[in-house]
Amino acid sequence: MSEERIKLIWDLRSIDAKEVAEHHVKHLREYIASKDLVDTTADCTEIFPHYYVAFILTSKEYMIQLRDDLKPHRGEYV
């Protein structure tokens, strides 16, 4: 059975949401590298104009650590 994957999400709504999301992803990637998290990625996506989400996709194993350190707005199983 494959390992469960978790998506931790930050909702960003503003006129400059795209730039904010891209900048947030830069810091998420720095965090991932500093903690040597395996099989973990960060990215952002447009939902609507002026509404973007930044997210980390990781294994369930890291969920508690990431939740406590980074305070995402929400999470979901993928």
KEKOLDO-447520 format. One record per atom (N, C-alpha, C, O): y, z, x. Coordinates in steps of 0.001 Angstrom, whole numbers, padded with zeros to 6 digits, always signed. Each point is the difference from the previous one (the first is absolute). Example, Ala and Ser with C-alpha at 12.3 -4.5 7.8 and 13.67 -1.06 7.14 Angstrom:
BEGIN
-005690+007800+013190;+001190+000000-000890;+001200+000000+000900;-000019+000665+001036;+001069-001385-001386;+001190+000060+000820;+001090+000730-000770;+001108+000169+000509;
This chain:
BEGIN
-001185+000000+000850;+001185+000000-000850;+001241+000000+000890;+000062+000727+000991;+000920-001545-001351;+001207-000088+000819;+000921+001192-000257;-000047+000639-001051;+000868-000370+002030;+000928+001123-000064;+001117-000282-001010;+000495-001122-000103;-000113+002158-000632;+001073-000162-000980;+001330-000226+000712;+000280+000618+001027;+000537-001514-001588;+001313-000316+000551;+001075+000569-000921;-000147+000011-001222;+001212+000454+001825;+001110+000618-000711;+001282-000747+000366;+000203-000378+001153;+000644+000173-002137;+001318-000589+000231;+001038+001064-000366;+000093+000415-001155;+000688+000021+002153;+001081+000957-000219;+001296-000803-000086;+000275-000840+000856;+000521+001105-001901;+001085-000902-000383;+001341+000727-000085;+000091+001128-000484;+000940-001806+000966;+001381+000438-000149;+000727-001060-000826;+000048-001166+000390;+000513+001567-001524;+000746-000906-000874;+001455-000026+000443;+000628+001048+000152;-000096-002240+000053;+001367-000154+000484;+000748-000934-000946;-000320-001183-000117;+001324+001744-000553;+000779-000772-000973;+001475+000082+000358;+000610+001068-000065;-000049-002199+000440;+001430-000087+000264;+000335-001454+000305;-000885-000850+000100;+002150+000586+000044;+000426-001359+000314;-000497-000431+001387;-000186-001191+000251;-000026+002153+000639;-000508-000308+001341;-001425+000510+000198;-000380+000377+001109;-000398-000365-002171;-001371+000530+000046;-000873-000723+001029;-000825+000630+000662;+000999-001932-000526;-000810-000753+000959;+000228+000503+001422;-000956+000245+000736;+002211-000094-000356;+000325+000461+001355;-000477+001433+000224;-000509+000335+001069;+000680+000500-002081;-000451+001386+000106;-001521+000053+000153;-000518+000748+000830;-000195-001545-001633;-001469-000024+000067;-000470-000475+001371;-000902+000596+000588;+001506-001661-000081;-000394-000513+001318;+000261+001030+001090;-000805+000148+000919;+001911+000555-001012;+000312+001043+000986;-000984+001170-000122;-000442+000553+001007;+000111-000190-002224;-000964+001085-000228;-001356-000365+000597;-000654+000840+000618;+000232-002084-000799;-001279-000463+000550;+000003+000103+001524;-001017+000344+000602;+002152-000639+000020;+000096+000134+001459;-000347+001429+000426;-000751+000204+000954;+001302+000779-001665;-000279+001397+000335;-001432+000392-000354;-000610+000798+000711;+000069-001341-001790;-001393+000279-000340;-000930-000527+001090;-000963+000673+000368;+001238-001856+000144;-000827-000570+001077;+000114+000826+001281;-000985+000166+000718;+002166+000344-000433;+000163+000881+001163;-000825+001269-000170;-000633+000467+000946;+000642+000090-002155;-000793+001200-000288;-001491-000297+000186;-000714+000777+000634;+000249-001891-001180;-001413-000382+000121;-000394-000094+001470;-001053+000500+000394;+001889-001136+000413;-000290-000147+001432;+000012+001347+000709;-000846+000257+000856;+001789+000598-001202;+000095+001291+000686;-001178+000913-000310;-000367+000839+000823;-000225-000991-001994;-001143+000827-000403;-001333-000682+000274;-001051+000578-000278;+001071-001801+000819;-001222-000768+000284;-000910-000089-001220;-001206+000227+000101;+001783-000558-001252;-000786-000108-001223;-000748-001326-000003;+000598-001064+000161;-001902+001141-000344;-000858-001170+000042;-000018-000673-001374;+000007+000674-001030;-000031-002000+001026;-000132-000776-001234;+001068+000390-001035;-000291+000153-001186;+001528+000002+001666;+001126+000383-000853;+001139-000980+000245;+000358-000271+001147;+000208-000257-002223;+001093-000955+000112;+001144+000396-000921;-000181+000763-000949;+001362-001296+001245;+001178+000228-000834;+000660-001343-000279;-000004-000895+000844;+000567+000769-002029;+000688-001231-000378;+000895+000284-001198;+000050+001127-000494;+000656-002155+000029;+000806+000138-001205;-000159-001260-000842;-000399-001056+000492;+000719+001199-001763;-000103-001128-000913;+001055+000104-001088;+000419+001091-000387;+000002-002259-000097;+000986-000062-001080;-000716+000120-001340;-000986-000696-000244;+001475+001567-000613;-000496+000117-001367;+000906-000808-000918;-000464-000849-000761;+001755+001122+000842;+001055-000738-000698;+001179-000071+000959;+000031+000733+000989;+000949-001609-001261;+001204+000065+000833;+000581+001418-000046;+000121+000594-001071;+000221-000084+002190;+000568+001351+000142;-001027+001103-000238;+000383+001155-000184;-001669-001477+000183;-001063+001006-000096;-001123-000415+000939;-000728-000958-000258;+000607+001692+001340;-001040-000233+000998;-000832+001261+000146;+000447+001099-000327;-001655-001275+000820;-000812+001147+000375;-000390-000146+001460;-000358-001084+000462;+000435+002189+000247;-000551+000100+001350;-001292+000789-000164;-000081+000904-000831;-000934-001250+001631;-001280+000683-000179;-000781+000085+001297;+000203-000769+000939;-001099+001731-000931;-001023+000133+001043;-001341-000176-000679;-000274+000610-001033;-000549-001442+001620;-001374-000197-000467;-000912+000645+001033;+000019-000374+001172;-000818+001347-001608;-000802+000778+000944;-001307+000446-000647;-000250-000278-001173;-000560+000955+001929;-001240+000553-000540;+000289+001367-000621;+000996+000651+000318;-001874-000247-001192;+000161+001281-000693;+000047+001158+000998;+000589+001044-000279;-001198-001230+001416;-000062+001035+001041;+001398+000471+000440;+000179+001177+000314;+000807-002082-000290;+001344+000341+000471;+000961+000376-001125;+001150+000347+000270;-001587-000408-001504;+000894+000145-001143;+000781+001308+000003;+001216-000021-000191;-001864+001138+000398;+000674+001303-000039;+001042+000100+001114;+001129+000426-000241;-001503-000815+001452;+000935+000045+001130;+001231-000856-000287;+001128+000454+000192;-001332-001672-000644;+001123-000898-000274;+000850+000496-001158;+001228-000068+000055;-001864+000558-001085;+000740+000530-001152;+000907+001152+000424;+001174+000048-000368;-001732+000876+001144;+000769+001171+000416;+001114-000349+000994;+001093+000560-000072;-001367-001475+000992;+000993-000359+001018;+001093-000922-000532;+001166+000148+000368;-001534-001103-001237;+000923-001079-000348;+000550+000056-001426;+000948-000720-000315;-001511+001542-000536;+000503+000209-001371;+000178-001304-000794;+001111-000302-000436;-002187-000471+000242;+000132-001214-000810;+000319+000347-001456;-000254+001115-000454;+000806-002077-000261;+000316+000205-001412;-001258+000037-000858;-000068+000718-000997;-000925-001504+001400;-001246-000050-000781;-001094-000628+000857;+000252-000486+001102;-001455+000507-001630;-001125-000591+000685;-000977-000575-001001;+000022+000345-001181;-000889-001233+001672;-001010-000580-000882;-001206-000429+000832;+000116-000308+001186;-001265+000297-001838;-001203-000548+000621;+000062-001517-000066;+000463-000568-000989;-000931-000086+002048;-000064-001466-000010;-001415-000455+000253;-000266-001202+000031;
